[in-house]
Structure formats: structure tokens, C-alpha cells
Amino acid sequence: SNAYRHYQDGKYQSAVDELKLIEQQFKNQGETNKQTLGLLSYWKGICLNRLQNFSEAASSFESAINIGYAPADIHYEYGQALFAAEKLIEARLQFRESLKRKFKRGVSLYYIAYISKELGENKKAFTFYRMIDKLEDAE
């Protein structure tokens, strides 16, 4: 609850510190509850994204996913961290996964299209930009 309160107050570093402390306590006790460890990694990633510590955020999201913890927004948030860290190919994969899970479809499509354009894949970029238009027509 302390970590969440820090997060709500915008004290992201304090939240990260609290989450790391909790994680260490779990590890010291030999706790292997994957859902709890995944949740801690996910929340660290969210806070680290807000702190613009994108490489560490990406690592936290990757840990959560590898553990099997995957809330609806994790691939989108992971994609954001990778995009900001200029890891465009990896970011595009995460935005595609976000799109598959129907999370922020329009924004995910935009990032996929933009990244494709930046990578010189203009035909692919055009296809994804057109998909955005189709989404807007359907709504």
C-alpha cells in the first residue's frame, strides 16, 4: 500500500524503492509466488517509465512477462519503454502484441506504422496507417 500511495502522489522513485524492498523481502523468505513477483516487476516498470528510466523499465516489464504476469497494458507500456530507448524493432513487436490484445488499438497501430516508416519499411507503414483509418471508420 505504501508503494501505491507513493505512485498516486507522483513519487515514483519512492514507489520503486518500496517495491524493491518488498521484492527483496520476498526473495529472502524464499517466496516463489510468481504472480506476486510478476506484479512487483510490472509496477516497477510502470514507475520507471514515469521516471524516464526506460532501459530499467523495459527490463522490469520483460521480467514480469517471463514470469507469466501479463495485465492488459503490459505490452503497450513495454513498447513505450523500448521506443523511448530507441529499440524500434523490439518496440514494434510489443505494440503488435498490444494490438493483438486489443489494448489501445489506434495508438498501437500508429506506433507500428511510425516505427515501420522510421525503419524504411514504407509499404508496411502505409498498411498500418490505413488500418488506423479503418478503425476510425468502424467507430
N, CA, C and O atoms as a GROMACS GRO file, in nm:
protein
  556
    1SER      N    1   0.083  -0.121   0.000
    1SER     CA    2   0.000   0.000   0.000
    1SER      C    3   0.087   0.126   0.000
    1SER      O    4   0.047   0.228  -0.056
    2ASN      N    5   0.204   0.120   0.062
    2ASN     CA    6   0.294   0.236   0.061
    2ASN      C    7   0.340   0.268  -0.081
    2ASN      O    8   0.343   0.384  -0.122
    3ALA      N    9   0.376   0.164  -0.155
    3ALA     CA   10   0.422   0.184  -0.293
    3ALA      C   11   0.312   0.247  -0.377
    3ALA      O   12   0.337   0.339  -0.455
    4TYR      N   13   0.190   0.198  -0.361
    4TYR     CA   14   0.078   0.252  -0.438
    4TYR      C   15   0.051   0.398  -0.399
    4TYR      O   16   0.022   0.481  -0.486
    5ARG      N   17   0.059   0.428  -0.273
    5ARG     CA   18   0.038   0.566  -0.227
    5ARG      C   19   0.145   0.658  -0.286
    5ARG      O   20   0.115   0.769  -0.330
    6HIS      N   21   0.270   0.612  -0.287
    6HIS     CA   22   0.377   0.692  -0.348
    6HIS      C   23   0.349   0.714  -0.497
    6HIS      O   24   0.367   0.823  -0.549
    7TYR      N   25   0.304   0.608  -0.564
    7TYR     CA   26   0.272   0.618  -0.706
    7TYR      C   27   0.162   0.722  -0.728
    7TYR      O   28   0.175   0.809  -0.814
    8GLN      N   29   0.056   0.714  -0.652
    8GLN     CA   30  -0.055   0.808  -0.665
    8GLN      C   31  -0.011   0.952  -0.639
    8GLN      O   32  -0.064   1.045  -0.699
    9ASP      N   33   0.085   0.970  -0.550
    9ASP     CA   34   0.136   1.103  -0.518
    9ASP      C   35   0.241   1.152  -0.618
    9ASP      O   36   0.293   1.262  -0.605
   10GLY      N   37   0.271   1.068  -0.718
   10GLY     CA   38   0.372   1.106  -0.816
   10GLY      C   39   0.514   1.090  -0.767
   10GLY      O   40   0.608   1.140  -0.830
   11LYS      N   41   0.531   1.021  -0.657
   11LYS     CA   42   0.665   0.997  -0.601
   11LYS      C   43   0.714   0.861  -0.652
   11LYS      O   44   0.722   0.763  -0.577
   12TYR      N   45   0.746   0.859  -0.780
   12TYR     CA   46   0.776   0.734  -0.847
   12TYR      C   47   0.903   0.667  -0.796
   12TYR      O   48   0.908   0.544  -0.785
   13GLN      N   49   1.005   0.744  -0.764
   13GLN     CA   50   1.127   0.684  -0.712
   13GLN      C   51   1.102   0.620  -0.576
   13GLN      O   52   1.155   0.512  -0.548
   14SER      N   53   1.023   0.685  -0.493
   14SER     CA   54   0.988   0.626  -0.364
   14SER      C   55   0.910   0.497  -0.383
   14SER      O   56   0.928   0.401  -0.308
   15ALA      N   57   0.823   0.495  -0.482
   15ALA     CA   58   0.746   0.374  -0.512
   15ALA      C   59   0.839   0.262  -0.557
   15ALA      O   60   0.825   0.148  -0.514
   16VAL      N   61   0.934   0.294  -0.644
   16VAL     CA   62   1.031   0.194  -0.691
   16VAL      C   63   1.112   0.140  -0.574
   16VAL      O   64   1.131   0.019  -0.562
   17ASP      N   65   1.159   0.229  -0.488
   17ASP     CA   66   1.236   0.186  -0.370
   17ASP      C   67   1.155   0.092  -0.282
   17ASP      O   68   1.206  -0.009  -0.233
   18GLU      N   69   1.029   0.126  -0.262
   18GLU     CA   70   0.940   0.042  -0.180
   18GLU      C   71   0.919  -0.094  -0.246
   18GLU      O   72   0.923  -0.198  -0.179
   19LEU      N   73   0.897  -0.094  -0.376
   19LEU     CA   74   0.875  -0.219  -0.450
   19LEU      C   75   1.000  -0.308  -0.446
   19LEU      O   76   0.990  -0.430  -0.433
   20LYS      N   77   1.116  -0.247  -0.457
   20LYS     CA   78   1.241  -0.324  -0.449
   20LYS      C   79   1.259  -0.384  -0.310
   20LYS      O   80   1.307  -0.496  -0.296
   21LEU      N   81   1.222  -0.309  -0.209
   21LEU     CA   82   1.230  -0.358  -0.072
   21LEU      C   83   1.138  -0.479  -0.053
   21LEU      O   84   1.178  -0.580   0.005
   22ILE      N   85   1.015  -0.467  -0.101
   22ILE     CA   86   0.919  -0.577  -0.091
   22ILE      C   87   0.971  -0.700  -0.167
   22ILE      O   88   0.964  -0.812  -0.118
   23GLU      N   89   1.022  -0.675  -0.286
   23GLU     CA   90   1.075  -0.785  -0.368
   23GLU      C   91   1.190  -0.855  -0.295
   23GLU      O   92   1.198  -0.978  -0.296
   24GLN      N   93   1.276  -0.779  -0.234
   24GLN     CA   94   1.388  -0.837  -0.161
   24GLN      C   95   1.340  -0.920  -0.042
   24GLN      O   96   1.394  -1.026  -0.013
   25GLN      N   97   1.238  -0.869   0.027
   25GLN     CA   98   1.181  -0.943   0.140
   25GLN      C   99   1.124  -1.077   0.094
   25GLN      O  100   1.143  -1.180   0.159
   26PHE      N  101   1.056  -1.075  -0.019
   26PHE     CA  102   1.001  -1.200  -0.074
   26PHE      C  103   1.113  -1.297  -0.107
   26PHE      O  104   1.104  -1.416  -0.076
   27LYS      N  105   1.218  -1.248  -0.169
   27LYS     CA  106   1.329  -1.336  -0.208
   27LYS      C  107   1.402  -1.390  -0.086
   27LYS      O  108   1.442  -1.507  -0.084
   28ASN      N  109   1.419  -1.307   0.017
   28ASN     CA  110   1.485  -1.352   0.140
   28ASN      C  111   1.405  -1.461   0.210
   28ASN      O  112   1.462  -1.548   0.275
   29GLN      N  113   1.273  -1.455   0.197
   29GLN     CA  114   1.186  -1.555   0.259
   29GLN      C  115   1.170  -1.679   0.172
   29GLN      O  116   1.102  -1.774   0.209
   30GLY      N  117   1.234  -1.677   0.054
   30GLY     CA  118   1.222  -1.791  -0.036
   30GLY      C  119   1.087  -1.796  -0.105
   30GLY      O  120   1.046  -1.900  -0.156
   31GLU      N  121   1.018  -1.684  -0.108
   31GLU     CA  122   0.885  -1.677  -0.170
   31GLU      C  123   0.899  -1.697  -0.321
   31GLU      O  124   0.983  -1.636  -0.386
   32THR      N  125   0.815  -1.784  -0.373
   32THR     CA  126   0.821  -1.812  -0.517
   32THR      C  127   0.687  -1.789  -0.586
   32THR      O  128   0.663  -1.840  -0.695
   33ASN      N  129   0.600  -1.712  -0.523
   33ASN     CA  130   0.471  -1.683  -0.584
   33ASN      C  131   0.494  -1.598  -0.709
   33ASN      O  132   0.522  -1.478  -0.700
   34LYS      N  133   0.482  -1.661  -0.823
   34LYS     CA  134   0.513  -1.594  -0.949
   34LYS      C  135   0.422  -1.475  -0.975
   34LYS      O  136   0.467  -1.374  -1.029
   35GLN      N  137   0.296  -1.485  -0.938
   35GLN     CA  138   0.203  -1.374  -0.961
   35GLN      C  139   0.246  -1.250  -0.883
   35GLN      O  140   0.240  -1.138  -0.934
   36THR      N  141   0.288  -1.270  -0.759
   36THR     CA  142   0.332  -1.157  -0.676
   36THR      C  143   0.461  -1.097  -0.732
   36THR      O  144   0.474  -0.975  -0.742
   37LEU      N  145   0.556  -1.182  -0.767
   37LEU     CA  146   0.681  -1.132  -0.823
   37LEU      C  147   0.657  -1.062  -0.957
   37LEU      O  148   0.720  -0.961  -0.986
   38GLY      N  149   0.566  -1.116  -1.037
   38GLY     CA  150   0.530  -1.052  -1.164
   38GLY      C  151   0.466  -0.917  -1.143
   38GLY      O  152   0.496  -0.821  -1.214
   39LEU      N  153   0.378  -0.909  -1.045
   39LEU     CA  154   0.312  -0.782  -1.012
   39LEU      C  155   0.415  -0.677  -0.969
   39LEU      O  156   0.408  -0.562  -1.011
   40LEU      N  157   0.509  -0.717  -0.886
   40LEU     CA  158   0.613  -0.625  -0.841
   40LEU      C  159   0.698  -0.575  -0.959
   40LEU      O  160   0.728  -0.456  -0.968
   41SER      N  161   0.735  -0.666  -1.049
   41SER     CA  162   0.814  -0.627  -1.166
   41SER      C  163   0.734  -0.533  -1.256
   41SER      O  164   0.788  -0.435  -1.307
   42TYR      N  165   0.608  -0.564  -1.276
   42TYR     CA  166   0.521  -0.480  -1.358
   42TYR      C  167   0.512  -0.337  -1.302
   42TYR      O  168   0.531  -0.240  -1.375
   43TRP      N  169   0.484  -0.327  -1.172
   43TRP     CA  170   0.471  -0.194  -1.111
   43TRP      C  171   0.603  -0.117  -1.110
   43TRP      O  172   0.604   0.005  -1.123
   44LYS      N  173   0.713  -0.189  -1.093
   44LYS     CA  174   0.843  -0.122  -1.104
   44LYS      C  175   0.859  -0.066  -1.245
   44LYS      O  176   0.905   0.047  -1.262
   45GLY      N  177   0.821  -0.144  -1.344
   45GLY     CA  178   0.829  -0.098  -1.483
   45GLY      C  179   0.745   0.027  -1.507
   45GLY      O  180   0.790   0.120  -1.573
   46ILE      N  181   0.623   0.028  -1.454
   46ILE     CA  182   0.535   0.145  -1.470
   46ILE      C  183   0.601   0.269  -1.408
   46ILE      O  184   0.607   0.375  -1.470
   47CYS      N  185   0.649   0.254  -1.286
   47CYS     CA  186   0.712   0.368  -1.217
   47CYS      C  187   0.839   0.413  -1.288
   47CYS      O  188   0.863   0.533  -1.302
   48LEU      N  189   0.919   0.318  -1.332
   48LEU     CA  190   1.043   0.352  -1.401
   48LEU      C  191   1.015   0.421  -1.535
   48LEU      O  192   1.090   0.509  -1.576
   49ASN      N  193   0.908   0.382  -1.602
   49ASN     CA  194   0.867   0.452  -1.724
   49ASN      C  195   0.837   0.599  -1.692
   49ASN      O  196   0.879   0.689  -1.765
   50ARG      N  197   0.765   0.622  -1.582
   50ARG     CA  198   0.730   0.760  -1.544
   50ARG      C  199   0.854   0.841  -1.508
   50ARG      O  200   0.857   0.963  -1.524
   51LEU      N  201   0.956   0.770  -1.458
   51LEU     CA  202   1.083   0.836  -1.424
   51LEU      C  203   1.175   0.850  -1.546
   51LEU      O  204   1.284   0.906  -1.537
   52GLN      N  205   1.130   0.800  -1.658
   52GLN     CA  206   1.205   0.802  -1.784
   52GLN      C  207   1.334   0.720  -1.776
   52GLN      O  208   1.432   0.750  -1.844
   53ASN      N  209   1.333   0.620  -1.692
   53ASN     CA  210   1.443   0.525  -1.684
   53ASN      C  211   1.400   0.405  -1.770
   53ASN      O  212   1.361   0.300  -1.718
   54PHE      N  213   1.408   0.424  -1.901
   54PHE     CA  214   1.345   0.333  -1.994
   54PHE      C  215   1.412   0.197  -2.004
   54PHE      O  216   1.344   0.096  -2.021
   55SER      N  217   1.544   0.192  -1.994
   55SER     CA  218   1.609   0.061  -2.005
   55SER      C  219   1.576  -0.026  -1.885
   55SER      O  220   1.553  -0.146  -1.900
   56GLU      N  221   1.574   0.033  -1.766
   56GLU     CA  222   1.538  -0.045  -1.647
   56GLU      C  223   1.390  -0.081  -1.648
   56GLU      O  224   1.352  -0.189  -1.603
   57ALA      N  225   1.306   0.011  -1.699
   57ALA     CA  226   1.163  -0.018  -1.711
   57ALA      C  227   1.142  -0.137  -1.804
   57ALA      O  228   1.066  -0.229  -1.773
   58ALA      N  229   1.210  -0.136  -1.918
   58ALA     CA  230   1.197  -0.246  -2.014
   58ALA      C  231   1.238  -0.378  -1.950
   58ALA      O  232   1.173  -0.480  -1.971
   59SER      N  233   1.344  -0.375  -1.874
   59SER     CA  234   1.391  -0.496  -1.805
   59SER      C  235   1.286  -0.547  -1.706
   59SER      O  236   1.265  -0.668  -1.695
   60SER      N  237   1.221  -0.455  -1.635
   60SER     CA  238   1.117  -0.495  -1.539
   60SER      C  239   0.997  -0.555  -1.610
   60SER      O  240   0.942  -0.656  -1.566
   61PHE      N  241   0.955  -0.493  -1.721
   61PHE     CA  242   0.842  -0.548  -1.797
   61PHE      C  243   0.876  -0.686  -1.853
   61PHE      O  244   0.794  -0.777  -1.851
   62GLU      N  245   0.998  -0.700  -1.903
   62GLU     CA  246   1.041  -0.828  -1.957
   62GLU      C  247   1.038  -0.936  -1.848
   62GLU      O  248   0.996  -1.049  -1.872
   63SER      N  249   1.082  -0.900  -1.728
   63SER     CA  250   1.079  -0.995  -1.615
   63SER      C  251   0.936  -1.037  -1.584
   63SER      O  252   0.909  -1.156  -1.566
   64ALA      N  253   0.846  -0.940  -1.579
   64ALA     CA  254   0.706  -0.972  -1.549
   64ALA      C  255   0.648  -1.066  -1.655
   64ALA      O  256   0.580  -1.163  -1.621
   65ILE      N  257   0.675  -1.038  -1.781
   65ILE     CA  258   0.623  -1.122  -1.890
   65ILE      C  259   0.684  -1.262  -1.882
   65ILE      O  260   0.614  -1.361  -1.900
   66ASN      N  261   0.814  -1.269  -1.856
   66ASN     CA  262   0.880  -1.400  -1.846
   66ASN      C  263   0.826  -1.483  -1.730
   66ASN      O  264   0.823  -1.606  -1.737
   67ILE      N  265   0.783  -1.416  -1.626
   67ILE     CA  266   0.724  -1.485  -1.511
   67ILE      C  267   0.583  -1.535  -1.546
   67ILE      O  268   0.532  -1.630  -1.485
   68GLY      N  269   0.523  -1.470  -1.644
   68GLY     CA  270   0.387  -1.508  -1.683
   68GLY      C  271   0.283  -1.409  -1.637
   68GLY      O  272   0.163  -1.435  -1.645
   69TYR      N  273   0.327  -1.294  -1.590
   69TYR     CA  274   0.235  -1.190  -1.544
   69TYR      C  275   0.212  -1.094  -1.660
   69TYR      O  276   0.306  -1.028  -1.706
   70ALA      N  277   0.088  -1.086  -1.708
   70ALA     CA  278   0.062  -1.006  -1.827
   70ALA      C  279  -0.073  -0.935  -1.820
   70ALA      O  280  -0.169  -0.979  -1.883
   71PRO      N  281  -0.081  -0.823  -1.745
   71PRO     CA  282  -0.205  -0.744  -1.748
   71PRO      C  283  -0.225  -0.684  -1.888
   71PRO      O  284  -0.133  -0.684  -1.970
   72ALA      N  285  -0.342  -0.634  -1.913
   72ALA     CA  286  -0.380  -0.588  -2.046
   72ALA      C  287  -0.284  -0.486  -2.106
   72ALA      O  288  -0.262  -0.487  -2.227
   73ASP      N  289  -0.228  -0.399  -2.025
   73ASP     CA  290  -0.146  -0.289  -2.078
   73ASP      C  291   0.004  -0.316  -2.082
   73ASP      O  292   0.080  -0.229  -2.123
   74ILE      N  293   0.048  -0.432  -2.040
   74ILE     CA  294   0.193  -0.452  -2.024
   74ILE      C  295   0.269  -0.440  -2.155
   74ILE      O  296   0.378  -0.383  -2.157
   75HIS      N  297   0.216  -0.493  -2.264
   75HIS     CA  298   0.290  -0.487  -2.390
   75HIS      C  299   0.295  -0.344  -2.443
   75HIS      O  300   0.394  -0.304  -2.505
   76TYR      N  301   0.190  -0.268  -2.420
   76TYR     CA  302   0.189  -0.128  -2.460
   76TYR      C  303   0.294  -0.049  -2.380
   76TYR      O  304   0.373   0.026  -2.436
   77GLU      N  305   0.293  -0.068  -2.249
   77GLU     CA  306   0.390   0.002  -2.163
   77GLU      C  307   0.534  -0.041  -2.196
   77GLU      O  308   0.626   0.042  -2.198
   78TYR      N  309   0.552  -0.169  -2.220
   78TYR     CA  310   0.684  -0.221  -2.257
   78TYR      C  311   0.727  -0.160  -2.390
   78TYR      O  312   0.842  -0.120  -2.406
   79GLY      N  313   0.634  -0.153  -2.485
   79GLY     CA  314   0.664  -0.090  -2.614
   79GLY      C  315   0.704   0.056  -2.598
   79GLY      O  316   0.795   0.103  -2.666
   80GLN      N  317   0.636   0.127  -2.507
   80GLN     CA  318   0.671   0.267  -2.481
   80GLN      C  319   0.815   0.278  -2.432
   80GLN      O  320   0.890   0.364  -2.476
   81ALA      N  321   0.851   0.192  -2.340
   81ALA     CA  322   0.988   0.196  -2.284
   81ALA      C  323   1.090   0.166  -2.392
   81ALA      O  324   1.193   0.233  -2.402
   82LEU      N  325   1.063   0.064  -2.473
   82LEU     CA  326   1.157   0.028  -2.580
   82LEU      C  327   1.166   0.138  -2.686
   82LEU      O  328   1.274   0.167  -2.736
   83PHE      N  329   1.053   0.198  -2.718
   83PHE     CA  330   1.051   0.307  -2.817
   83PHE      C  331   1.136   0.423  -2.767
   83PHE      O  332   1.218   0.478  -2.841
   84ALA      N  333   1.117   0.460  -2.643
   84ALA     CA  334   1.193   0.572  -2.585
   84ALA      C  335   1.342   0.540  -2.578
   84ALA      O  336   1.426   0.630  -2.588
   85ALA      N  337   1.375   0.412  -2.560
   85ALA     CA  338   1.514   0.368  -2.557
   85ALA      C  339   1.569   0.346  -2.698
   85ALA      O  340   1.682   0.300  -2.715
   86GLU      N  341   1.489   0.379  -2.798
   86GLU     CA  342   1.525   0.368  -2.940
   86GLU      C  343   1.553   0.224  -2.984
   86GLU      O  344   1.635   0.200  -3.072
   87LYS      N  345   1.485   0.131  -2.921
   87LYS     CA  346   1.492  -0.009  -2.962
   87LYS      C  347   1.366  -0.036  -3.046
   87LYS      O  348   1.272  -0.101  -3.001
   88LEU      N  349   1.370   0.015  -3.168
   88LEU     CA  350   1.249   0.023  -3.250
   88LEU      C  351   1.194  -0.112  -3.292
   88LEU      O  352   1.072  -0.132  -3.287
   89ILE      N  353   1.278  -0.204  -3.332
   89ILE     CA  354   1.228  -0.334  -3.376
   89ILE      C  355   1.158  -0.406  -3.260
   89ILE      O  356   1.050  -0.463  -3.278
   90GLU      N  357   1.222  -0.404  -3.143
   90GLU     CA  358   1.161  -0.468  -3.026
   90GLU      C  359   1.033  -0.396  -2.984
   90GLU      O  360   0.935  -0.460  -2.946
   91ALA      N  361   1.034  -0.263  -2.992
   91ALA     CA  362   0.915  -0.185  -2.957
   91ALA      C  363   0.799  -0.221  -3.048
   91ALA      O  364   0.686  -0.241  -3.002
   92ARG      N  365   0.827  -0.231  -3.178
   92ARG     CA  366   0.721  -0.265  -3.273
   92ARG      C  367   0.659  -0.399  -3.239
   92ARG      O  368   0.537  -0.415  -3.249
   93LEU      N  369   0.739  -0.496  -3.199
   93LEU     CA  370   0.685  -0.627  -3.159
   93LEU      C  371   0.590  -0.615  -3.040
   93LEU      O  372   0.486  -0.680  -3.036
   94GLN      N  373   0.626  -0.532  -2.944
   94GLN     CA  374   0.541  -0.514  -2.826
   94GLN      C  375   0.411  -0.441  -2.862
   94GLN      O  376   0.304  -0.475  -2.811
   95PHE      N  377   0.419  -0.342  -2.950
   95PHE     CA  378   0.296  -0.274  -2.993
   95PHE      C  379   0.206  -0.368  -3.073
   95PHE      O  380   0.084  -0.358  -3.066
   96ARG      N  381   0.266  -0.459  -3.148
   96ARG     CA  382   0.185  -0.560  -3.220
   96ARG      C  383   0.113  -0.650  -3.120
   96ARG      O  384  -0.004  -0.684  -3.139
   97GLU      N  385   0.183  -0.687  -3.015
   97GLU     CA  386   0.120  -0.771  -2.912
   97GLU      C  387   0.008  -0.694  -2.843
   97GLU      O  388  -0.098  -0.750  -2.814
   98SER      N  389   0.029  -0.566  -2.817
   98SER     CA  390  -0.074  -0.482  -2.759
   98SER      C  391  -0.196  -0.476  -2.851
   98SER      O  392  -0.310  -0.484  -2.806
   99LEU      N  393  -0.170  -0.464  -2.980
   99LEU     CA  394  -0.277  -0.462  -3.080
   99LEU      C  395  -0.354  -0.594  -3.079
   99LEU      O  396  -0.477  -0.594  -3.083
  100LYS      N  397  -0.283  -0.706  -3.074
  100LYS     CA  398  -0.347  -0.838  -3.069
  100LYS      C  399  -0.439  -0.849  -2.948
  100LYS      O  400  -0.546  -0.911  -2.955
  101ARG      N  401  -0.397  -0.789  -2.839
  101ARG     CA  402  -0.476  -0.796  -2.716
  101ARG      C  403  -0.582  -0.686  -2.709
  101ARG      O  404  -0.652  -0.671  -2.609
  102LYS      N  405  -0.591  -0.610  -2.818
  102LYS     CA  406  -0.692  -0.504  -2.834
  102LYS      C  407  -0.679  -0.394  -2.728
  102LYS      O  408  -0.778  -0.338  -2.682
  103PHE      N  409  -0.554  -0.366  -2.691
  103PHE     CA  410  -0.529  -0.259  -2.596
  103PHE      C  411  -0.476  -0.138  -2.673
  103PHE      O  412  -0.375  -0.147  -2.744
  104LYS      N  413  -0.544  -0.026  -2.659
  104LYS     CA  414  -0.508   0.098  -2.727
  104LYS      C  415  -0.475   0.071  -2.874
  104LYS      O  416  -0.365   0.099  -2.921
  105ARG      N  417  -0.573   0.016  -2.942
  105ARG     CA  418  -0.552  -0.029  -3.080
  105ARG      C  419  -0.504   0.083  -3.172
  105ARG      O  420  -0.407   0.064  -3.246
  106GLY      N  421  -0.570   0.197  -3.168
  106GLY     CA  422  -0.532   0.307  -3.257
  106GLY      C  423  -0.391   0.356  -3.232
  106GLY      O  424  -0.314   0.376  -3.326
  107VAL      N  425  -0.357   0.374  -3.107
  107VAL     CA  426  -0.223   0.423  -3.071
  107VAL      C  427  -0.118   0.317  -3.104
  107VAL      O  428  -0.010   0.349  -3.153
  108SER      N  429  -0.150   0.191  -3.076
  108SER     CA  430  -0.056   0.083  -3.108
  108SER      C  431  -0.032   0.076  -3.258
  108SER      O  432   0.081   0.060  -3.303
  109LEU      N  433  -0.140   0.089  -3.336
  109LEU     CA  434  -0.125   0.091  -3.482
  109LEU      C  435  -0.037   0.207  -3.526
  109LEU      O  436   0.048   0.192  -3.614
  110TYR      N  437  -0.058   0.322  -3.466
  110TYR     CA  438   0.022   0.439  -3.502
  110TYR      C  439   0.170   0.413  -3.476
  110TYR      O  440   0.253   0.441  -3.562
  111TYR      N  441   0.203   0.360  -3.359
  111TYR     CA  442   0.343   0.332  -3.329
  111TYR      C  443   0.402   0.229  -3.426
  111TYR      O  444   0.516   0.244  -3.471
  112ILE      N  445   0.325   0.127  -3.459
  112ILE     CA  446   0.373   0.026  -3.554
  112ILE      C  447   0.401   0.092  -3.690
  112ILE      O  448   0.505   0.067  -3.751
  113ALA      N  449   0.309   0.176  -3.734
  113ALA     CA  450   0.326   0.245  -3.862
  113ALA      C  451   0.446   0.339  -3.858
  113ALA      O  452   0.529   0.339  -3.948
  114TYR      N  453   0.454   0.418  -3.754
  114TYR     CA  454   0.563   0.516  -3.740
  114TYR      C  455   0.699   0.447  -3.737
  114TYR      O  456   0.792   0.488  -3.805
  115ILE      N  457   0.709   0.342  -3.657
  115ILE     CA  458   0.835   0.267  -3.647
  115ILE      C  459   0.870   0.207  -3.782
  115ILE      O  460   0.986   0.210  -3.823
  116SER      N  461   0.772   0.152  -3.851
  116SER     CA  462   0.797   0.093  -3.982
  116SER      C  463   0.852   0.199  -4.077
  116SER      O  464   0.946   0.173  -4.153
  117LYS      N  465   0.793   0.318  -4.073
  117LYS     CA  466   0.841   0.429  -4.157
  117LYS      C  467   0.985   0.464  -4.121
  117LYS      O  468   1.069   0.482  -4.210
  118GLU      N  469   1.014   0.474  -3.992
  118GLU     CA  470   1.149   0.507  -3.947
  118GLU      C  471   1.251   0.401  -3.989
  118GLU      O  472   1.368   0.432  -4.010
  119LEU      N  473   1.206   0.277  -4.001
  119LEU     CA  474   1.295   0.168  -4.040
  119LEU      C  475   1.304   0.156  -4.192
  119LEU      O  476   1.370   0.065  -4.244
  120GLY      N  477   1.238   0.248  -4.263
  120GLY     CA  478   1.244   0.247  -4.409
  120GLY      C  479   1.149   0.148  -4.474
  120GLY      O  480   1.162   0.118  -4.593
  121GLU      N  481   1.056   0.097  -4.397
  121GLU     CA  482   0.959  -0.001  -4.449
  121GLU      C  483   0.830   0.073  -4.482
  121GLU      O  484   0.728   0.058  -4.415
  122ASN      N  485   0.836   0.154  -4.588
  122ASN     CA  486   0.726   0.243  -4.622
  122ASN      C  487   0.596   0.171  -4.658
  122ASN      O  488   0.488   0.216  -4.621
  123LYS      N  489   0.606   0.061  -4.729
  123LYS     CA  490   0.486  -0.014  -4.766
  123LYS      C  491   0.414  -0.067  -4.640
  123LYS      O  492   0.292  -0.058  -4.629
  124LYS      N  493   0.492  -0.120  -4.549
  124LYS     CA  494   0.436  -0.170  -4.423
  124LYS      C  495   0.376  -0.053  -4.343
  124LYS      O  496   0.268  -0.065  -4.285
  125ALA      N  497   0.446   0.059  -4.341
  125ALA     CA  498   0.396   0.177  -4.269
  125ALA      C  499   0.262   0.220  -4.327
  125ALA      O  500   0.167   0.246  -4.253
  126PHE      N  501   0.255   0.227  -4.460
  126PHE     CA  502   0.130   0.268  -4.526
  126PHE      C  503   0.016   0.174  -4.488
  126PHE      O  504  -0.095   0.219  -4.461
  127THR      N  505   0.043   0.045  -4.485
  127THR     CA  506  -0.060  -0.054  -4.449
  127THR      C  507  -0.114  -0.028  -4.309
  127THR      O  508  -0.235  -0.033  -4.287
  128PHE      N  509  -0.026   0.000  -4.216
  128PHE     CA  510  -0.071   0.023  -4.078
  128PHE      C  511  -0.139   0.158  -4.062
  128PHE      O  512  -0.233   0.170  -3.983
  129TYR      N  513  -0.094   0.260  -4.135
  129TYR     CA  514  -0.165   0.388  -4.131
  129TYR      C  515  -0.307   0.371  -4.185
  129TYR      O  516  -0.402   0.430  -4.133
  130ARG      N  517  -0.322   0.290  -4.289
  130ARG     CA  518  -0.456   0.263  -4.346
  130ARG      C  519  -0.543   0.190  -4.243
  130ARG      O  520  -0.664   0.213  -4.237
  131MET      N  521  -0.484   0.104  -4.166
  131MET     CA  522  -0.560   0.032  -4.064
  131MET      C  523  -0.616   0.128  -3.960
  131MET      O  524  -0.724   0.105  -3.906
  132ILE      N  525  -0.543   0.236  -3.932
  132ILE     CA  526  -0.593   0.338  -3.839
  132ILE      C  527  -0.718   0.402  -3.897
  132ILE      O  528  -0.818   0.422  -3.827
  133ASP      N  529  -0.713   0.435  -4.026
  133ASP     CA  530  -0.830   0.493  -4.093
  133ASP      C  531  -0.950   0.400  -4.084
  133ASP      O  532  -1.062   0.444  -4.059
  134LYS      N  533  -0.927   0.271  -4.103
  134LYS     CA  534  -1.036   0.173  -4.097
  134LYS      C  535  -1.094   0.164  -3.957
  134LYS      O  536  -1.215   0.146  -3.940
  135LEU      N  537  -1.007   0.175  -3.856
  135LEU     CA  538  -1.056   0.175  -3.717
  135LEU      C  539  -1.149   0.293  -3.694
  135LEU      O  540  -1.256   0.278  -3.635
  136GLU      N  541  -1.108   0.410  -3.741
  136GLU     CA  542  -1.190   0.531  -3.723
  136GLU      C  543  -1.322   0.521  -3.798
  136GLU      O  544  -1.424   0.570  -3.750
  137ASP      N  545  -1.320   0.458  -3.916
  137ASP     CA  546  -1.444   0.439  -3.993
  137ASP      C  547  -1.541   0.347  -3.921
  137ASP      O  548  -1.663   0.365  -3.929
  138ALA      N  549  -1.486   0.247  -3.851
  138ALA     CA  550  -1.571   0.148  -3.782
  138ALA      C  551  -1.633   0.205  -3.656
  138ALA      O  552  -1.735   0.155  -3.609
  139GLU      N  553  -1.573   0.310  -3.602
  139GLU     CA  554  -1.622   0.364  -3.473
  139GLU      C  555  -1.729   0.467  -3.491
  139GLU      O  556  -1.780   0.521  -3.392
   0.00000   0.00000   0.00000
